[in-house]
Each structure stands twice: as structure tokens, then as C-alpha cells.
Amino acid sequence: MIKKYKSILFFYLVIISGLACAKSTYYFNGKVFKATIEYGCSEGNVSCNKLYLTSTKIKDNSTIKLNGETININCPDVCDFRGYVFKNGKYTYSFYPSLEGDDLWHYIVTLNEKIIAKDTGIIN
């Protein structure tokens, strides 16, 4: 009988721990780019350095895959989320929530801190 309860408890703990570390996936859809952002940290973590971007330029279907992190301010006190950033040498790929409407985001690509591409779309 105790063996049965240990098995159930073990199974429950494995399932719960697996759900706590499950990746969240977000999809950006704009006019210029489409992108997938995978969030590799535990649910509820505002700060995360385990982000994975797959970005595709719609016009020519060129794709890039990068690692990144969240953009936060006031950490570690309050840790206000401000967006996502992915770097590739002198290039930076950033996503920022837009003030223009609910669920709208700005996707900005810079080279040496100069904007070379931008898009606005929805992340869901």
C-alpha cells in the first residue's frame, strides 16, 4: 500500500516539475517579419536569459536563429519587464510593447545602434 502511494507521489512530482519548467512560445506577426520567441525559464519569471528567437523576413523568407534575454529595469527590487533582446555581433534584434494598442509590439533591428529595419505587429 505504501509502495502504491510512493509511486503516485513520484508521478505527481514529475508531472508538476515538468509543467513548471515548460517552455512558453510566443508568435510575432508583422508586415515585414514573422518570429517565434521561446521562453525557456520557469513560468512567472520576469527576468530570463534563456530566450530563443527564430525570425523570418517575409519578403525573401530568410531566417535567423538567436539566443537572447528579457529587457528589465529596476532589478532586483521590482524588475519591470520592458521587452526582449537578441544579439548577433553588431546586430541587435529587439521587441518592445507598443503604446499604440493592446497586443501591439515593435520589432527593431539595429546595426551599430542605428535602426536598419523595424516592424509593428502582434505577439500572441
C-alpha positions as CSV (number, residue, x, y, z in Angstrom):
1,M,0.0,0.0,0.0
2,I,2.8,2.4,0.9
3,K,4.6,1.5,-2.3
4,K,1.5,2.5,-4.3
5,Y,1.4,5.9,-2.6
6,K,5.1,6.4,-3.3
7,S,4.5,5.7,-6.9
8,I,1.6,8.1,-7.1
9,L,3.6,10.8,-5.3
10,F,6.6,10.3,-7.5
11,F,4.5,10.5,-10.7
12,Y,2.7,13.7,-9.4
13,L,6.1,15.4,-8.6
14,V,7.5,14.5,-12.0
15,I,4.4,15.9,-13.8
16,I,4.3,19.1,-11.7
17,S,8.0,19.8,-12.1
18,G,7.8,19.3,-15.8
19,L,4.9,21.7,-16.1
20,A,6.8,24.3,-14.0
21,C,9.7,24.3,-16.5
22,A,7.6,24.0,-19.6
23,K,8.6,26.4,-22.4
24,S,6.2,29.2,-23.4
25,T,6.2,30.1,-27.1
26,Y,5.1,33.4,-28.5
27,Y,4.5,34.3,-32.1
28,F,5.2,37.8,-33.6
29,N,3.3,38.6,-36.8
30,G,4.1,41.8,-38.6
31,K,4.1,43.1,-42.2
32,V,7.9,42.7,-42.6
33,F,8.8,39.9,-40.2
34,K,7.3,36.8,-38.5
35,A,9.1,35.4,-35.5
36,T,8.8,32.8,-32.8
37,I,10.1,33.5,-29.3
38,E,10.6,30.5,-27.0
39,Y,10.8,31.4,-23.3
40,G,13.0,28.8,-21.6
41,C,12.6,29.9,-18.0
42,S,10.0,28.8,-15.4
43,E,6.6,30.4,-15.6
44,G,6.3,33.6,-13.7
45,N,10.0,34.6,-14.0
46,V,10.1,38.2,-15.3
47,S,13.8,38.0,-15.8
48,C,15.0,35.3,-18.2
49,N,18.2,34.7,-20.1
50,K,17.0,31.6,-21.9
51,L,15.1,33.0,-24.8
52,Y,15.3,31.6,-28.3
53,L,14.3,33.6,-31.4
54,T,13.6,32.3,-34.9
55,S,13.0,35.3,-37.1
56,T,11.9,35.2,-40.8
57,K,11.8,38.2,-43.2
58,I,8.6,37.7,-45.1
59,K,9.8,39.2,-48.4
60,D,12.6,36.7,-49.1
61,N,12.0,34.0,-46.4
62,S,15.5,34.5,-44.9
63,T,15.7,33.2,-41.4
64,I,17.9,33.7,-38.4
65,K,18.0,31.9,-35.0
66,L,19.4,33.7,-31.9
67,N,19.6,33.4,-28.2
68,G,18.6,36.3,-26.0
69,E,17.1,37.6,-22.8
70,T,14.4,39.8,-21.4
71,I,14.8,43.5,-21.0
72,N,14.1,44.7,-17.4
73,I,14.6,47.8,-15.3
74,N,14.7,48.3,-11.5
75,C,16.0,44.8,-10.9
76,P,16.3,43.1,-8.5
77,D,13.8,45.2,-6.5
78,V,10.8,45.4,-8.7
79,C,12.1,44.0,-12.1
80,D,9.8,45.7,-14.6
81,F,9.6,43.9,-17.9
82,R,10.3,46.0,-21.0
83,G,10.8,43.5,-23.8
84,Y,13.1,41.1,-25.4
85,V,16.7,41.4,-26.9
86,F,18.7,39.1,-29.1
87,K,22.3,39.9,-30.2
88,N,24.3,38.7,-33.2
89,G,27.7,40.5,-33.3
90,K,27.0,44.2,-34.2
91,Y,23.3,43.4,-34.8
92,T,20.6,43.7,-32.2
93,Y,17.1,42.4,-32.6
94,S,14.6,43.8,-30.1
95,F,10.9,43.5,-29.3
96,Y,9.2,46.3,-27.3
97,P,5.5,46.6,-26.3
98,S,3.8,49.4,-28.3
99,L,1.9,52.2,-26.7
100,E,-0.3,52.4,-29.8
101,G,-2.6,49.5,-28.9
102,D,-3.1,46.3,-26.9
103,D,-1.0,43.4,-28.0
104,L,1.0,45.5,-30.5
105,W,4.7,45.2,-30.4
106,H,7.6,46.9,-32.2
107,Y,10.3,44.8,-33.7
108,I,13.5,46.8,-34.2
109,V,16.8,45.6,-35.9
110,T,19.8,47.7,-35.3
111,L,23.4,47.7,-36.7
112,N,25.9,49.5,-34.5
113,E,22.9,51.1,-32.7
114,K,21.4,52.5,-36.0
115,I,17.9,51.2,-36.9
116,I,18.1,49.3,-40.2
117,A,14.7,47.6,-40.0
118,K,11.5,47.9,-38.0
119,D,8.1,46.4,-37.9
120,T,5.0,46.6,-35.8
121,G,2.8,43.5,-35.2
122,I,1.0,41.3,-32.7
123,I,2.6,38.8,-30.3
124,N,0.3,36.0,-29.3
